[in-house]
Amino acid sequence: MLNKPNSICVSGQFVYVTNSGGCYVSVFTTTGDYVTSFGRDDNEFSHLIGITVDSNNFIFITDSYGVVYQLKNFMFHQVLFYILEQLQIS
């Protein structure tokens, strides 16, 4: 789940962590439960160094080359979190 974490951002119910080893982002709930990761398999990122989420839930990731990636609203994380909560209740 984590491989050389180097930046963190908390937004709403989620914690986003950039991993410089493997160049991907891990997503956890604020209680520490693992939700998902993205960027690892498709080599979308390289040398990640920073992450933030704006008030519209757009994710901004920076790398050491000065590239800023703007990712669309990751509402599926919120849907997935809701589903996980429902599964724990039953």
C-alpha positions in Angstrom: 0.0 0.0 0.0 2.8 2.4 0.8 6.2 2.6 -0.9 8.4 5.5 0.1 5.5 7.9 1.0 6.5 11.5 0.6 3.4 13.7 0.6 0.0 13.6 2.2 -3.3 15.4 1.9 -6.5 15.0 3.9 -9.7 16.0 2.2 -13.1 15.1 3.6 -13.2 11.4 4.6 -10.0 10.5 2.7 -6.3 10.7 3.1 -4.3 10.8 -0.1 -0.6 9.7 0.0 1.9 10.0 -2.9 4.5 7.2 -3.0 7.8 8.0 -4.7 8.7 4.3 -4.9 6.4 3.1 -7.7 4.9 6.6 -8.5 1.4 6.1 -7.4 -1.2 7.5 -5.0 -2.7 5.5 -2.1 -6.1 6.5 -0.7 -7.2 5.7 2.9 -10.1 6.7 5.0 -9.4 9.1 7.9 -9.7 6.1 10.2 -6.8 4.4 8.4 -8.7 1.9 6.2 -7.2 1.3 2.8 -9.5 2.3 -0.1 -7.6 2.2 -3.4 -4.5 3.2 -5.3 -4.1 4.7 -8.7 -1.3 5.6 -11.1 0.9 2.5 -10.5 -0.2 0.2 -13.3 -0.5 2.7 -16.1 2.7 4.6 -15.4 0.7 7.8 -15.3 3.1 9.6 -13.0 6.8 9.9 -12.3 8.7 11.2 -9.3 5.7 12.4 -7.3 6.5 15.1 -4.7 3.2 16.7 -3.7 -0.6 16.4 -3.6 -3.6 18.6 -2.8 -7.4 18.4 -3.2 -9.4 21.5 -3.9 -12.9 22.4 -2.7 -14.4 20.7 -5.8 -12.6 17.5 -5.1 -10.2 17.9 -7.9 -6.8 16.3 -7.2 -3.6 18.1 -8.1 -0.4 16.1 -8.1 3.1 17.5 -8.7 6.3 15.7 -9.7 9.9 16.7 -9.5 10.0 17.8 -13.1 7.5 20.6 -12.4 4.6 18.8 -14.0 1.2 19.4 -12.4 -1.4 16.8 -13.0 -5.0 17.8 -12.5 -7.3 14.8 -12.0 -11.0 14.9 -12.4 -13.3 14.6 -9.5 -12.8 11.2 -7.9 -16.4 10.7 -6.8 -16.0 6.9 -7.1 -13.9 7.0 -4.0 -16.9 8.4 -2.1 -19.2 5.8 -3.6 -16.7 3.0 -2.8 -16.4 4.2 0.8 -20.2 4.2 1.1 -20.4 0.6 -0.3 -17.6 -0.5 2.1 -19.6 1.0 5.0 -22.7 -0.8 4.0 -20.8 -4.1 3.7 -19.5 -3.7 7.3 -23.0 -3.2 8.6 -24.4 -6.4 7.2 
